[in-house]
Amino acid sequence: MRFIGSKRLLLKNIEYVISQNITEHEKLNTFCDIFSGTTIVSQYFKNKYKIISNDLLYFSYCLQKSYVELNQKPNFKNLDMSLEVEEYLNNLSFTQKGFIFKNYSPGGKEDRKYLSKENATIIDGLRVCFENWLSKKKISDLEYFYLVSLVIEATPFVSNIAGTYGAYLKTWDKRSFKKIELNPLNIIDNKKNNKSYNEDCNKLIKKIEGDILYLDPPYNSRQYLPNYHLLETIAKYDDPVIKGKTGIREYKNQKSEFYNKSFAEDALESLIENAKFKYIVLSYNSEGIIPEAKLERLMRKYSKNVFNKYKINYRRYKKDRKTSDKEKLYELIHIIDKE
Ligand SMILES: C[S@@+](CC[C@H](N)C(=O)[O-])C[C@H]1O[C@@H](n2cnc3c(N)ncnc32)[C@H](O)[C@@H]1O
């Protein structure tokens, strides 16, 4: 999935930093991805470590429950079907006009153009179907999260947006005319008891411990929820109160100190201070609201013996790209030993 701040292109760099600075990295057990987003970092390290993952976004939590907690695709044995579940669902037809149809397709009063009427109807149909199956105990909780994740992964491919859900396009992009298609998730089996959370990181950090803590906090004031509100609503399917041209949901319980210039540094310090992990790896953008010198001071303050800082040239997220200062942008990766 395309996601602001995704580390998809930096996975090998993160791995390199760990292998260069932690001599016993192959013997360590637990890796925590506490700002997990798309779960791509958790997935990458799942072959090596037991994973603890977390994010404030609920749709990220659904993805985590699938990619992190599951070690194999669920068998949906109570559904008693001969087809693979994705194929079965792709062949269903739906007519119900639900919340997504009424609010995010031209079928609704507001004429929002996030999804075609056909795809919005299918998404509503699938979500109602999953809720029924769960309430009738035809599927387990993990099977439910797997199914919701299928829809979350498939929706961006048919959404009429320029990358995020902050706005829909005025004219229809051709991808919106394709029928939404569910595809099996690639589940990695590490035979470990991996665990996912949906909490503020500063609360969670007091309850967990492990070997490597990977921190990838937001680095500017652009909140994630407004940019991904439709995926959050599809995941929760909770008929929220929505407002404005884009039909955004309320998110006061999902606000985070990391987006705020006055609070971000203290929030990061408190996270590091409370961490019961042997090593901490921090990714941050050179244009982030916490300046580079302050980040370094903070990481040095909590390091015992190891401190290292890497600068990795990084392409700006397309929407923000300004050609003039392209060269100056880089990702900073710090690593320290804490315990
Ligand atoms: C830079 S993104 C992480 C991207 C992720 N590493 C990936 O590659 O997909 C930052 C994430 O932090 C989450 N977040 C922001 N504040 C948070 C908080 N206080 N506690 C937990 N997660 C938070 C956001 O929802 C967002 O998914």
The ligand as a Gaussian input file, in Angstrom:
#p B3LYP/6-31G(d) Opt

LIG

0 1
 C        6.018000       7.227000       9.467000
 S        4.543000       6.326000       9.738000
 C        5.114000       4.674000       9.927000
 C        5.296000       4.001000       8.617000
 C        5.636000       2.523000       8.733000
 N        6.943000       2.302000       9.314000
 C        5.582000       1.888000       7.341000
 O        6.653000       1.641000       6.763000
 O        4.485000       1.692000       6.848000
 C        4.093000       6.781000      11.349000
 C        2.931000       5.995000      11.954000
 O        2.829000       6.374000      13.331000
 C        1.466000       6.286000      13.712000
 N        1.338000       7.088000      14.962000
 C        1.347000       8.430000      15.100000
 N        1.331000       8.763000      16.396000
 C        1.298000       7.600000      17.102000
 C        1.267000       7.303000      18.491000
 N        1.270000       8.272000      19.416000
 N        1.248000       5.999000      18.876000
 C        1.239000       5.016000      17.940000
 N        1.267000       5.235000      16.601000
 C        1.300000       6.530000      16.194000
 C        0.727000       6.810000      12.507000
 O       -0.612000       6.358000      12.511000
 C        1.559000       6.244000      11.342000
 O        1.027000       5.025000      10.900000

